[in-house]
Amino acid sequence: MKQIKLFSILILTALITFMSSCKDKDEDPIAEAQTGTFNIEFNHIWGMGSVPFQMNTMIYHPKTKDSMEFTKVKYYISNVQLQKEDGTWWAEDESYYLVDLSETDGNILNIMNVPEGNYKALRFTHGVDSLRNFSGAQVGALSVLNGMFWSWNSGYIMIKLEGNSPQADDGTFRFHLGGYEEPNNVVTDKEFDFGSSNLIVSPTETHNVKVVVNPARAWHNAGTLTDMRDKIHMPGDTATMMAKDIFGFTAFESID
């Protein structure tokens, strides 16, 4: 009888110890992967050098000699990726943004939920990939309410440049540049190596990756407003050339 009682006590003790161990494990949270944020800041210049681009101000195009006042500058950025030190890439999910210079801080993209670490390069796409041009009504940056969609057949306007000019036929210019199929595909992939200035992503600090965009490049090869159309609303040779002349010269500036 004593042996049975002793055996029962041992079993009970073991059971209590096991349950206590399970409880301790349950109460000890599994360490979650740390994440942080960083910003991509698009700084816009006008022409050669580092002359700041200005909205709602008459500015002089150094190549075409046209006077241009921009009232609307909008373009898409998508598929943001970062390269880790080991050479692998982190890619943001649902990565679609609309840069809008009419909005306060409309030139800054806040990239969230990035795994903590050091990164040595950045990739993104100017424009919207062909898959999303076939995806019907969408939300967020891709919503038709943003005024950046032509029709279900023509897809998204990748860059919109509108304003006033005394050289334009009716005093206004409107360039809606897009196209996602060859030979009029304006979608442009960009990749920037940070060099010795790696981007550090952590939960406690947010850094800015600064990128330079020059809207004046749109007229680098297209000609003046006087000798060309001052309005484009569909894909074509001139639209493709203008968009690629802007997107192709986007450049990495610095990290702060």
N, C-alpha and C positions, 0 to 999 in steps of 0.2 A: 504493500500500500504506500509505504514511504517512497519506494522507488518510482511508483506511478506519479505521486505528487511532485517529486523532484523533477521528473521528466517533463511534467506539465509546466512547471515553473521555468525550466530551461527553454521550452518551446515558446512560452509567452514572452520571455526576455528577448529571445531572438527575433520574434515578430515585432516587438516594440522597437528594437534596434533597427530593423529593416525599414519600418515605417518612418522612423525618425530620420534615417538616411535619405529616404525618398523625399521627405519634406524639405530637408536641407537642400537637396538638389533642385527641388521645385522653386525654393525661395531664392536660389542663387541664379540670377538672370543670365542668360547667354549673352555674351558681349555682342552688341550689334555693330555692324560696319559703320564707321563714321563717315559722314558726308559734309560737303560744304557747297558754297556757291562762288561763281565768278561772273564778271560782266564782260561783254564784248562792247566796246565803245567805238562807234563809227564817227571819226572826225572828218569833216568834209572841207576840202580846199577848192580853190577856183584857179585853174590854169597852172602855170609853172610856179615853182617855189612853194611857199607855205601860206599864201594869202587865204584867209578864212572865207569859206562860202557863206553867203548871207541870203536869207529868205526875205521876201517882201521889200527888197531894195534893188533899185536899178543898178546892175553891174555890167561891166564891159567885157565882152569875150575877146581875149587877147589874140585869137587866131582869125575868127570870122569878122571881127569888128562890130558885131551886133550888140545892141544894148538889150539886156534881158532882166526882167523882174520875175522871180520865181514865186508863185503862190502855192504850188504843190509839188513836193518831191517825196515819192513813196516807192519802196522796192522790197522784195522778199529775200529773206535769208532762211535757209533750212539745213537740216541734216548736220547739226553741230557735233563734232567729234574732237577728242583730245588724245594725243599719243602719250602713253606712259613711258617711264624710263626704260622698261624692258622691251619697248618696241610695239607692244600691243595697243589696241585702240579702244577707248570707251566711247560709246555712241549714245546720245540723248534720245529717249523715246519721244515720239510725237513732236519732233523738232521743227516747228514752223513759226516764223516771226515776220512781222511787217514793220520795217523801219519807216517812220513817218516824221519828216522834219517839221511838220505843222504842229506836232504835239510836244509838250514839255518833256524832255528826256526821251523823246521818240527815237533818238539815235543810240539808245543803250539797251542791250539785251541782257536780261538777268537769267543766267543759266543755273538751275538749282539741282539739288540731289546728286552732286558730282562726288564720286568716291574720293576720300581723302588721299592725297599723295602729291608727288611732283610730276609735272607734265612738260614735255619738251616740244610739242608741236600742236597746231590747231588746224582742223579742216572744217569747212562749211561749203554750202552751195548758194550761189546767187540764183534765186529763182525757185520754182516749185517743180519737183520731179514729175515725170510723165504719169506715174501711177495716180497721183492726187489730182491731176487734171481730168481723170476719168471717173472720179469717185463721187460725183454728184454733190448735193448740198452739204456743206461742212460748217464747222464752227470755229470760233477763235480767230486767229490771224487769217484763216482761209474762208471765213464767212463771206458770202456775197454782199453782205451789208457794208463791207469795207470799200466797195466800189472798185475792186481789182479783178473782176471776172467779166469776160466778154459774153460767152455763151457756152453751152455744154460742148460745142464742137471746137471752139477756138481756145478754150481754157483760160488760164490766168494771165493777167497783165503782170509781167515780171518787174517792170519799172514804169512809173508814171511821172512825167515832167510837164508841168503846166505853168503858164504865166503870161506876162504881157511884154510886148516889144513893138517899137515904132517901125521895125523892119518887117513885121508880119502883116499879111494882107488885111486882116481886120483888127490888127492891134493885139492879137492873142496868139499864143502857140500852145499846142496840146500834142505831146508825144506819148502814146501808150504803146510800149514796146514789149512784145511777147513772142511766144512760139516755143514749142517743146519737141517738134519733129523736124528732122532734116528735110531740106537744107536750111530751114529757118529756126533752128534750135538755139535759143539765146541762153539756156541754162548753163552756168559756168561753175565748175568746181575749183575751189581755192585751197591751198595748203601753205601754212607758214611755219617755218622752224624758228623757235624762240632763241636759238643760239645758246649763249651762256646764261641767259635770264629765264630760267625755268619758271613755269607757273606753279605756285604752291597753293593747293586747295586744302583748306582745313575748316573745322567747325567754328573757329574763332576769328577768322579774318577773311575779307573779300577783296580780291585784286581785280584790276581792270586790264584787259587786253585791248590795246588801242590799235585800231585799223584805219587807214586813210583811204578815202574815196573822193574822186575828182569828177563831179558832174560835167565839167567843161569838156571832158574827153568825148562826150556824146557827139560833139560837132567837130572833132579833130579831123575826120575824113569825110563827113557827110556834107560839108559845105555850109554856106550861110543861109539864114532864113529867107533872104531875098531870092537866091537862085535854087532853092529846094522847097519841097512842100513844108509848110509850117504846122501841119497836122498829120499824124499817123495814128490809125486806129485798128491796125491789123498786122499780122506777121508778114514779113517780106524782106527783101534784100537790105533796104535802108534801115529798117527796124533792127534787123540782126546785127548789122555793122555798128549801129549806135550803141546798142546794149552791150555788145562784146567790147567795144572801145572803153566803156566805163568799167564793166566787171573785170576785164582782163588786166586793168592797171590798179586794182585794189591792192594795197600793200600793208604789211605789218609795220607798226611804228614802235611800240614799246609796251612794257608791263609795269604797272605801278600799284 
